[in-house]
Amino acid sequence: MSENPLERAKAFCETYSLQLPIMVAPMAGAWPTALSIAVANAGAI
């Protein structure tokens, strides 16, 4: 795997047929879990 973030993002997008490499995850209270659930239910990864 490449260490270049842009190459990793491109590979990720190609793998999942995405146009933009936007990902979310709950991070120790950075935002409510409900927001992550809503985003995932809307089709995000």
Long-range contacts (C-beta under 8 A, 24 or more apart in sequence): 16-45, 18-45
